C-alpha cells in the first residue's frame, strides 16, 4: 500500500518514477493481484492518471481494463473505475487542466492534453481527436466488447450505468458507422439503450438522450427500431414534463433526437402521423400576449420545434404523405396556432422568420390550408389580410434579408397550384377592382416592381410571375392592367412598362427579375406574345442585347433575352405580319447567328447559381446580390431550352411541311373526332340494347323459374294423387275383411296378429296351470291347518304350534291376495280375447265397397281430364289444388283411422307384456310358497305329526283339476 500512497500524492524518498513506469507497475498489479481490493486500488490509480498520461494508459492498460469488465462483474466500484478510465482515454473533449507541477516533471508531448506543449491549439485538438479514434478502433476490433458494454448498461448501479453510457457515447462520436453496425446486429441492443430514457435518475436519462442522438445519425434502420420502441411517446412526455418550449437543454436534446428520427425517414414520419403525435405538437406554439424577454434556450427550443413541423411537410417528401400531414395540422389547429405567432407582436426576428417558412410549407399545395391562410387578418386597425402585411415586409428594404426571403417563399407557397389565389391576386391589379382607400397585394407588387431597390424589384417580379404560373386566363387578364406613369401622359400597360424599365439599363438583379416575369408571362400565351411584339422597340432591343459582347455579369441577361426572343418565336401565332416566325428566324440568322443565339441561350443553365436554385423551392441565398434565380423558373428553362433550339434551326420548308402535317393532322383529327362521335353514339345504342337484352333475359329467367315451379307442383300433385289412389284401392280391398286385420290399412302384417293370438292362448294355458297349482297349495294349507288342531293337546309343542299357526295365517293372507290378483288377471285376459274375437267378427257391408269403387272411377276420370289439360298450366294448377284439398281431407280421415288402430295395437301389446310380468311374479311367489310349505312339513314331521306324501296330494290335485275342467267346459 505504500506504493499506492506514493503514486496518489505522498512524497517518497529517492528519485520519482516516470509516468510510463508507474502505469506499467499499476497494470502489472491489476493483472497479478489476487485480492479484489488491490485490483480496485490499482484501477483507481489508473483512472487518476488517465487524463494526464492518456497515451500510456491507453496503450498499456486497455486490455487489462477490458478484462476487469469481464471478470469482476460482481463489484460495481471497480467496474465504475474501469469504465471511467476507458472513457478518459477515448473521449476527445478537454475537460480538465493538468497539474503544472506534474507536467514540469514528466512532459508528454504526444498527448494533446498537455498544457506546456509548444503547439498550436488546433494541432493539439487534431492530435487528440486522432488519438481517440485510434483507441476507439482498437476497442471495437472485437464486437464482443460492445456487447459487454450493452450488458453492463443493464446494471442499475449508478457508478456502472452512468460511465457506461458516457463511454458508449464517446465511441459513437469517434466511430459512429462501425458502432451502429455492431449495435444493430446485437440482440436487444437498441432496446437496452431505449431503457435509459425510463431511468428515474435525470443524469442517466439526459446522457441517454445524447447517446441516442449519436446512435440514430444517418442510419434509417436504427431510426425505425428506435421509433417502434415507443420513442415518440417517451420523448414527447419528457418534453411536456420539462416545460415544452420553456424547458431547458433537455428539451433541446429531445427535439434533436426527434429530428434525427423523422428527417428523410418516410416510415417514421408515417408512424408519427398515424400515432396522432402531430396533435400533441400544438401546445408547443401557444404564446402569450407578452412576448418580451425570450430566453436564448426558449428561442432555440422553438426554432427546433418549427423545424420538426417542417420535416413533416417538407416539399422533398412524397406528395401523398405531405398532403396527409397538412390536413392533420389544419384539423388539430396547429396551422391556426402558427398563424397566431405570425401575427403576434414582440416575437424575435429569427423565430418569426422560421415561423413564416413553416407556415409556407404547411400551406404549400393544400387548397384548404391556402384558403385558411387567405382569411387570416393581422390585428391592426383597420384589419388587414396577413398576405398584405407580409408583402409590405417583402418590399421594404429596411427589413432583414432572410425575413424578406421567407415572405417571398410564403407567397410562392400560397400560390402553388392555387388558381383561386392567383385570380385573387391578379384581380387586385385590374381597373374594376382597385380600391383607392386600401392597400392591396397588387399595389404592393407593382410598387416593389418599380421601386429603386433592386431586391424589391426582383422579389416583386418573381411573386407576380408565380401569380401567372400555369394559368393562361390570368396571363390574359394581366394584359388589361394599365399604369399611370406621370401626370399628363397616357397610361401604359404593365407589359410595356416592364420593357421600358429593361431598356433603361437598370441593375442586373432588376433586369433578371423583369426578364423572368416576361418569360413566364408570354410563354404558352400567343395573345401575350402578340402584345409584346406589337411594341416596335422590343425586338430590336432584344437582338441588340444578344448580339453584343458584354462582360461576365451581363451574360445572364443575354441568355434571358435569348430565351424571351425564342418564346416569341415558338409561341407566335403569325398574327403580326412584320414579326412572323419566319421573319424572326431570319432576323436572328442575319443579326445574331443561329449558333451564337443557341450559345447565348445556354448561358442560363451554365450559371453557377442556376443549379442551386433548381434544388429546392425555398429561396436560400447567402447574400442579396446572389438572389438571381427562382426555382419554378428553372423548370420553365429546362422545358423550353430544347424546343426553342429546334424551332430556331428549322428552315422555312420544314416549317411549311410541319404546317401541312399539322393541317393534315387537324383534318385527320376532325375525321377521327367525327368517327369518335359516331362510335360514341353507337356505343350508347349498343349499351341501351344490352340493357334491354339484360332486362328481357332476366324476365325470361323469371318466367322459366315460374314454369319450372308450376311443373314441379303439378308433378307433386300427380304423385300425391297416385299415392291416394293406391291407398284408396287398398282401403276398398280391406273393407271386406275385419277391422282388426290392419295389414291392408296401416301396413301391419297378418303374421303379427296371429302371433299375438298364439301368445294369448299360451298365456291362457299358463293361467290354467297356475290355477291348478294354486288349488293344490290351498288343499295342502288346509291339511296343515287341521293337523295342529288335532295335536293341540301335546304340552311340549305348545309354543311351537302357536308360532306355526301365526306363520300359516300370514301365509294364508298372502295366498288369498295372490288369488285375487290371479282372478283379476283372468278377467282382463278374457276381455282381451273378447276384443280380438269381436274385431275378427265385424264386417263391412257390400254397399261400402260399391261406394269406394264409384269414388275410384270418379278419380280416374278426373285424372284423365287433368292429363288432357296439362298444357294450360294455370287452370290445371287451380283444379289440382282444389282436388288436392279434397284428397288431403280424405287422407286425414284415413290417417286418423290408422292412428286409432295403431293405438289399440300398442295397448294390446302393453297388456300382454304386463300379463307376462305378472305371471313371472306369480311363479316366483309359488316357488317361495313351495319352499315354505316344504319347511313347514319338515317341522311337522319333526314334531311327530303325520303328513301326507306328495304323491297322494298329486293324485288329489289331479282329481280336483279334472273337476275344474269339467266345470269350465260346462261354462
Residue, then its C-alpha position, 0 to 999 in steps of 0.5 A: x500500500x505504500x506504493x499506492x500512497x506514493x503514486x496518489x500524492x505522498x512524497x517518497x524518498x529517492x528519485x520519482x518514477x516516470x509516468x510510463x513506469x508507474x502505469x506499467x507497475x499499476x497494470x502489472x498489479x491489476x493483472x497479478x493481484x489476487x485480492x479484489x481490493x488491490x485490483x480496485x486500488x490499482x484501477x483507481x490509480x489508473x483512472x487518476x492518471x488517465x487524463x494526464x498520461x492518456x497515451x500510456x494508459x491507453x496503450x498499456x492498460x486497455x486490455x487489462x481494463x477490458x478484462x476487469x469488465x469481464x471478470x469482476x462483474x460482481x463489484x460495481x466500484x471497480x467496474x465504475x473505475x474501469x469504465x471511467x478510465x476507458x472513457x478518459x482515454x477515448x473521449x476527445x473533449x478537454x475537460x480538465x487542466x493538468x497539474x503544472x507541477x506534474x507536467x514540469x516533471x514528466x512532459x508528454x508531448x504526444x498527448x494533446x492534453x498537455x498544457x506546456x506543449x509548444x503547439x498550436x491549439x488546433x494541432x493539439x485538438x487534431x492530435x487528440x481527436x486522432x488519438x481517440x479514434x485510434x483507441x476507439x478502433x482498437x476497442x471495437x476490433x472485437x464486437x464482443x466488447x460492445x456487447x459487454x458494454x450493452x450488458x453492463x448498461x443493464x446494471x442499475x448501479x449508478x457508478x456502472x450505468x452512468x460511465x457506461x453510457x458516457x463511454x458508449x457515447x464517446x465511441x459513437x462520436x469517434x466511430x459512429x458507422x462501425x458502432x451502429x453496425x455492431x449495435x444493430x446486429x446485437x440482440x436487444x441492443x437498441x432496446x437496452x439503450x431505449x431503457x435509459x430514457x425510463x431511468x428515474x435518475x435525470x443524469x442517466x436519462x439526459x446522457x441517454x438522450x445524447x447517446x441516442x442522438x449519436x446512435x440514430x445519425x444517418x442510419x434509417x434502420x436504427x431510426x425505425x427500431x428506435x421509433x417502434x420502441x415507443x420513442x415518440x411517446x417517451x420523448x414527447x412526455x419528457x418534453x411536456x414534463x420539462x416545460x415544452x418550449x420553456x424547458x431547458x437543454x433537455x428539451x433541446x436534446x429531445x427535439x434533436x433526437x426527434x429530428x434525427x428520427x423523422x428527417x428523410x425517414x418516410x416510415x417514421x414520419x408515417x408512424x408519427x402521423x398515424x400515432x396522432x403525435x402531430x396533435x400533441x405538437x400544438x401546445x408547443x406554439x401557444x404564446x402569450x400576449x407578452x412576448x418580451x424577454x425570450x430566453x436564448x434556450x426558449x428561442x432555440x427550443x422553438x426554432x427546433x420545434x418549427x423545424x420538426x413541423x417542417x420535416x413533416x411537410x417538407x416539399x422533398x417528401x412524397x406528395x401523398x404523405x405531405x398532403x396527409x400531414x397538412x390536413x392533420x395540422x389544419x384539423x388539430x389547429x396547429x396551422x391556426x396556432x402558427x398563424x397566431x405567432x405570425x401575427x403576434x407582436x414582440x416575437x424575435x426576428x429569427x423565430x418569426x422568420x422560421x415561423x413564416x417558412x413553416x407556415x409556407x410549407x404547411x400551406x404549400x399545395x393544400x387548397x384548404x390550408x391556402x384558403x385558411x391562410x387567405x382569411x387570416x387578418x393581422x390585428x391592426x386597425x383597420x384589419x388587414x389580410x396577413x398576405x398584405x402585411x407580409x408583402x409590405x415586409x417583402x418590399x421594404x428594404x429596411x427589413x432583414x434579408x432572410x425575413x424578406x426571403x421567407x415572405x417571398x417563399x410564403x407567397x410562392x407557397x400560397x400560390x402553388x397550384x392555387x388558381x383561386x389565389x392567383x385570380x385573387x391576386x391578379x384581380x387586385x391589379x385590374x381597373x374594376x377592382x382597385x380600391x383607392x382607400x386600401x392597400x392591396x397585394x397588387x399595389x404592393x407588387x407593382x410598387x416593389x416592381x418599380x421601386x429603386x431597390x433592386x431586391x424589391x424589384x426582383x422579389x416583386x417580379x418573381x411573386x407576380x410571375x408565380x401569380x401567372x404560373x400555369x394559368x393562361x386566363x390570368x396571363x390574359x387578364x394581366x394584359x388589361x392592367x394599365x399604369x399611370x406613369x406621370x401626370x399628363x401622359x397616357x397610361x401604359x400597360x404593365x407589359x410595356x412598362x416592364x420593357x421600358x424599365x429593361x431598356x433603361x439599363x437598370x441593375x442586373x438583379x432588376x433586369x433578371x427579375x423583369x426578364x423572368x416575369x416576361x418569360x413566364x408571362x408570354x410563354x404558352x400565351x400567343x395573345x401575350x406574345x402578340x402584345x409584346x411584339x406589337x411594341x416596335x422597340x422590343x425586338x430590336x432591343x432584344x437582338x441588340x442585347x444578344x448580339x453584343x459582347x458584354x462582360x461576365x455579369x451581363x451574360x445572364x441577361x443575354x441568355x434571358x433575352x435569348x430565351x424571351x426572343x425564342x418564346x416569341x418565336x415558338x409561341x407566335x401565332x403569325x398574327x403580326x405580319x412584320x414579326x412572323x416566325x419566319x421573319x424572326x428566324x431570319x432576323x436572328x440568322x442575319x443579326x445574331x447567328x443561329x449558333x451564337x443565339x443557341x450559345x447565348x441561350x445556354x448561358x442560363x443553365x451554365x450559371x453557377x447559381x442556376x443549379x442551386x436554385x433548381x434544388x429546392x423551392x425555398x429561396x436560400x441565398x447567402x447574400x442579396x446580390x446572389x438572389x438571381x434565380x427562382x426555382x419554378x423558373x428553372x423548370x420553365x428553362x429546362x422545358x423550353x431550352x430544347x424546343x426553342x433550339x429546334x424551332x430556331x434551326x428549322x428552315x422555312x420548308x420544314x416549317x411549311x411541311x410541319x404546317x401541312x402535317x399539322x393541317x393534315x393532322x387537324x383534318x385527320x383529327x376532325x375525321x377521327x373526332x367525327x368517327x369518335x362521335x359516331x362510335x360514341x353514339x353507337x356505343x350508347x345504342x349498343x349499351x341501351x340494347x344490352x340493357x334491354x337484352x339484360x332486362x328481357x333475359x332476366x324476365x325470361x329467367x323469371x318466367x322459366x323459374x315460374x314454369x319450372x315451379x308450376x311443373x314441379x307442383x303439378x308433378x307433386x300433385x300427380x304423385x300425391x294423387x297416385x299415392x291416394x289412389x293406391x291407398x284408396x284401392x287398398x282401403x276398398x280391398x280391406x273393407x271386406x275383411x275385419x277391422x282388426x286385420x290392419x295389414x291392408x290399412x296401416x301396413x301391419x302384417x297378418x303374421x303379427x296378429x296371429x302371433x299375438x293370438x298364439x301368445x294369448x292362448x299360451x298365456x291362457x294355458x299358463x293361467x290354467x296351470x297356475x290355477x291348478x297349482x294354486x288349488x293344490x297349495x290351498x288343499x295342502x294349507x288346509x291339511x296343515x291347518x287341521x293337523x295342529x288342531x288335532x295335536x293341540x293337546x301335546x304340552x311340549x309343542x305348545x309354543x311351537x304350534x302357536x308360532x306355526x299357526x301365526x306363520x300359516x295365517x300370514x301365509x294364508x293372507x298372502x295366498x288369498x291376495x295372490x288369488x285375487x290378483x290371479x282372478x283379476x288377471x283372468x278377467x282382463x285376459x278374457x276381455x282381451x280375447x273378447x276384443x280380438x274375437x269381436x274385431x275378427x267378427x265385424x264386417x263391412x257391408x257390400x254397399x261400402x265397397x260399391x261406394x269406394x269403387x264409384x269414388x275410384x272411377x270418379x278419380x280416374x276420370x278426373x285424372x284423365x281430364x287433368x292429363x288432357x289439360x296439362x298444357x294450360x298450366x294455370x287452370x290445371x294448377x287451380x283444379x289440382x289444388x282444389x282436388x288436392x284439398x279434397x284428397x288431403x281431407x280424405x287422407x286425414x280421415x284415413x290417417x286418423x283411422x290408422x292412428x286409432x288402430x295403431x293405438x289399440x295395437x300398442x295397448x294390446x301389446x302393453x297388456x300382454x307384456x304386463x300379463x307376462x310380468x305378472x305371471x313371472x311374479x306369480x311363479x316366483x311367489x309359488x316357488x317361495x310358497x313351495x319352499x315354505x310349505x316344504x319347511x313347514x312339513x319338515x317341522x311337522x314331521x319333526x314334531x311327530x305329526x303325520x303328513x301326507x306324501x306328495x304323491x297322494x296330494x298329486x293324485x288329489x290335485x289331479x282329481x280336483x283339476x279334472x273337476x275344474x275342467x269339467x266345470x269350465x267346459x260346462x261354462 
